[in-house]
Amino acid sequence: MGLEVELGVGWAVGLQAEPERGLEKVPERVLATLDCIGRVRVAKGAALSGSATVRTVLVTGGARRIGRAIALMLAREGWNVGVHCRGSCAEALEVQAECAAWEGRSAVFDADFGDETAVRGLVPRVVAALGRLDAIVHSASVFEFDDVASFGYAAMERHMRVHAGAATLLGKALHDHASARADTAVLVVLLDQKLWNLNPDYLSYTLSKAAMETATTMLAQALAPCLRVVGVAPGLTLPGPTIDAERFAALHRLSPLGRSSMPEDVAAAVSFALANPAITGTTLLVDGGQHLLPLAQDFSRMVSLDTLSTCQSAPIAPCFAPCSLAMQTTDSARDPAETGGQTLYLTGLRFEARVGVLDAERVQPQPIQVDAALYLGQCPLLPEQDDIACVLDYRSVRAILLEECHRGHVHLLETLLGKLCQRLQQIPGVLGVRIKITKLAVFADCEVALQMEVGRWS
């Protein structure tokens, strides 16, 4: 059965204001948790019988990747689980349904951690929906590439808000809630083994995670004994847009233990941190020992050589070479006779996306075509090896295009163009991006297209 809770300032209001955000992809069994006026039905397992002793946890970024694994493990262990997301409503509702199937209560909370007001209001929303809050696992993250050459205040602030800023505000709010009921609570923050194995890639991300690690100590000092604060630092855990499955498997093995962390390993460490009352102000590194092996570059910007599998405990330098794409900013250092200007094209990619201002376009996906050109600068006439890892993998570019276009409804082609350009410019070695989106079914007698070009093209 379901316990119906109407949230006055919660996620349900967001559903009424923007009913189109991802809900068309939600299975009917999940949509059944929403009634016709947009109130949230918080799933309730019969075994709980409304007991106030059941612990409740909020998992930020709980709709995807590591956050999803944490949410599901804690649900299996008997926690009521609040699933936070930022826009990924369909996936969050899927996780909510899976959590609720383990005899617990669960609800979804949509909030942008770049917005201070949204962060400050999140804990009261969770308490209103689920009755209490005993722990927060802050897994939500931003991971955008920059380095010293491309560093700017905007990127730094974006990362700082989501990581250190949100952790601090959520920790204080959780402390106040627990203190008001004369109880204790736990804040667990997801860090990165990179902090113990520094390299200059992803500069803003690393700075913000370092601030978050420092906040772990400072919050533990300031908010004890009511609040414990624990960091969990995974290693390379899941593939990303710039690492395909084969390359990920090789990189994942590069550690003293022969394997880095899996999502279940990270979730188990979080569970341990939540359960152990003697841990606070410290970080558990869950990475197979990857932090013990120094890297000159981030995993996403390195390619493995044939000797990779035999170098689990040897120095990293012989096992890795910089990806040729990451070296293209020094075009002038190459012999012009040995290089050529290179552009990657993906043309005629056709699929359906929800783009437009009409009511029908909000609900019904429309056919579009995406054409992309990525300028890679002066590249060697021959790659370092005849291997996909030595060049820009066009499969990852296609995956980014599809992921961003399927993320949810947008009103304007201009908005979608800008998002695609931002994503593709983050790929190491890409100097310029040109995107063209064509709407194929607007008029019977013509197509409508818009093109945007950013970055360097010579």
C-alpha positions, -999 to 999 in steps of 0.1 A, spaced: 0 0 0 11 36 -2 13 64 24 3 96 6 22 128 16 17 161 0 48 183 0 40 220 2 74 231 -10 88 198 -22 94 180 -54 57 176 -61 54 213 -68 81 209 -93 61 181 -110 31 203 -113 51 232 -127 71 211 -152 52 178 -157 72 172 -189 106 166 -172 115 130 -180 82 115 -169 72 100 -203 101 75 -198 89 63 -165 73 28 -164 36 26 -155 44 8 -123 65 38 -112 40 64 -125 15 48 -102 33 64 -73 21 98 -86 -15 108 -83 -34 130 -108 -27 163 -89 10 158 -86 13 147 -50 41 123 -41 30 89 -29 58 78 -6 60 40 -9 57 23 24 65 -13 31 40 -32 52 67 -46 74 75 -12 88 41 -5 102 49 32 106 77 26 131 96 58 139 127 38 148 135 30 112 165 50 100 162 75 71 190 85 48 191 110 19 214 100 -9 223 130 -31 229 120 -67 211 88 -59 195 84 -94 227 73 -111 261 56 -109 276 52 -75 248 71 -58 223 46 -72 243 17 -58 245 33 -24 208 40 -23 199 4 -32 223 -11 -7 210 10 22 174 2 12 183 -35 14 197 -29 48 164 -15 61 169 23 56 142 46 44 158 63 14 154 98 0 167 98 -36 180 132 -47 184 141 -83 189 171 -105 166 167 -135 170 129 -139 135 123 -127 128 91 -146 159 74 -133 153 87 -97 118 73 -97 131 39 -109 155 39 -80 127 50 -56 106 20 -68 135 -4 -62 142 10 -28 105 8 -18 105 -29 -28 128 -37 1 100 -30 26 110 6 32 98 41 24 113 62 -3 107 95 -20 124 116 -48 137 151 -43 148 172 -72 172 201 -63 199 220 -81 230 222 -58 242 253 -76 213 271 -59 219 279 -23 182 283 -15 175 248 -29 202 233 -8 190 249 24 155 237 18 163 201 10 166 187 46 132 202 56 116 187 25 130 152 33 118 155 69 84 166 58 81 136 34 97 109 54 92 120 90 129 122 101 164 122 87 193 103 103 220 105 77 230 121 44 253 106 18 265 134 -4 273 116 -37 262 143 -62 291 156 -82 303 177 -110 332 164 -131 342 189 -159 376 192 -173 398 222 -169 435 228 -162 457 257 -154 455 270 -190 417 270 -191 409 277 -154 383 303 -146 362 315 -117 329 302 -133 341 266 -134 357 268 -100 325 282 -84 303 256 -101 323 228 -86 327 244 -52 289 250 -48 281 213 -56 309 198 -35 322 218 -5 293 243 -4 265 217 -5 283 194 20 286 222 45 250 234 43 236 199 43 258 189 73 246 220 93 210 213 85 213 177 94 230 186 127 202 211 136 175 185 128 191 158 149 199 182 177 163 193 179 152 158 186 182 151 210 196 125 186 227 119 166 232 118 128 259 111 102 271 129 71 291 109 46 307 127 17 321 111 -15 356 122 -22 382 109 -47 415 90 -43 429 117 -66 433 139 -35 460 115 -23 475 111 -58 475 146 -72 479 156 -108 470 189 -125 441 176 -146 405 186 -137 418 215 -117 385 230 -105 371 195 -96 402 187 -76 402 220 -58 366 216 -48 370 180 -36 401 191 -16 379 218 1 353 191 7 379 169 23 389 197 46 353 204 54 350 168 66 375 176 94 361 210 102 325 200 103 334 170 125 350 194 149 323 220 148 292 198 149 303 170 173 289 152 193 256 154 175 270 149 140 296 125 128 313 133 94 331 107 73 347 108 39 347 79 14 372 82 -14 367 57 -43 392 50 -70 383 45 -107 349 28 -103 328 32 -135 335 40 -171 328 75 -183 322 92 -217 360 93 -224 368 58 -213 353 28 -232 348 -6 -216 381 -22 -228 402 7 -217 383 10 -184 390 -27 -176 427 -22 -181 428 9 -160 407 -6 -133 433 -34 -128 461 -8 -122 464 -10 -85 484 -29 -59 453 -52 -53 448 -58 -91 414 -41 -90 401 -7 -81 367 -1 -65 333 -13 -77 301 5 -69 292 -22 -43 326 -17 -26 319 20 -22 284 14 -10 297 -11 16 322 15 29 294 40 32 273 15 51 302 8 75 308 46 81 271 50 89 271 21 113 303 27 132 298 52 160 336 57 166 345 72 132 344 109 125 366 135 108 385 110 86 383 94 52 381 58 41 400 52 8 383 25 -12 404 22 -43 424 -10 -43 454 11 -34 454 33 -65 463 63 -44 497 45 -37 506 47 -74 514 82 -87 499 93 -120 510 122 -141 476 126 -156 440 117 -147 427 83 -158 405 99 -185 435 114 -202 458 84 -202 461 54 -225 474 20 -215 503 3 -232 507 -35 -237 527 -37 -205 498 -24 -184 486 -58 -170 521 -66 -157 527 -33 -139 503 -35 -110 529 -25 -84 556 -9 -106 560 29 -112 533 42 -134 554 61 -159 566 31 -180 530 18 -182 513 50 -195 518 74 -223 499 107 -227 471 104 -252 482 121 -284 450 142 -283 461 158 -250 493 171 -266 478 190 -295 479 224 -278 516 225 -287 511 224 -324 541 246 -331 565 221 -315 557 195 -342 573 193 -376 547 205 -401 557 178 -425 547 151 -399 513 166 -390 480 175 -405 449 194 -394 423 169 -383 385 172 -379 362 145 -367 327 145 -383 296 127 -373 268 134 -398 233 124 -402 227 111 -367 189 108 -366 167 100 -335 139 116 -315 141 142 -288 117 165 -270 126 200 -283 101 228 -288 76 252 -272 44 236 -283 24 214 -259 28 184 -282 65 189 -284 68 188 -246 52 153 -245 59 137 -279 95 133 -291 102 149 -325 125 136 -352 158 155 -353 191 152 -370 224 161 -354 256 168 -373 288 174 -354 324 185 -363 352 184 -338 385 202 -347 415 183 -332 442 207 -344 475 195 -359 477 157 -353 505 132 -363 500 118 -397 502 84 -380 489 77 -345 514 65 -319 498 30 -322 471 16 -345 448 16 -315 415 34 -309 429 45 -275 454 68 -293 428 88 -311 394 104 -303 369 76 -301 339 86 -322 318 62 -303 321 83 -272 312 114 -291 280 97 -304 272 86 -269 275 121 -256 252 135 -283 225 109 -276 228 112 -238 224 150 -238 196 150 -264 176 124 -244 182 141 -210 148 158 -210 126 184 -227 141 218 -237 122 246 -253 149 260 -276 172 246 -301 197 272 -289 196 257 -254 203 222 -267 231 235 -290 248 252 -261 247 221 -239 261 199 -267 289 224 -273 298 225 -236 299 188 -233 320 181 -264 345 209 -256 353 190 -223 367 161 -243 406 162 -241 422 173 -273 391 190 -288 399 225 -298 367 235 -317 331 222 -319 305 228 -346 270 215 -340 240 216 -363 206 204 -352 178 200 -378 141 196 -368 127 173 -395 90 175 -389 81 211 -381 68 221 -416 56 200 -445 76 221 -470 109 226 -452 132 217 -424 144 240 -396 180 239 -386 203 258 -363 241 257 -361 266 268 -335 304 270 -336 327 275 -307 364 272 -299 393 273 -322 392 262 -359 428 269 -371 
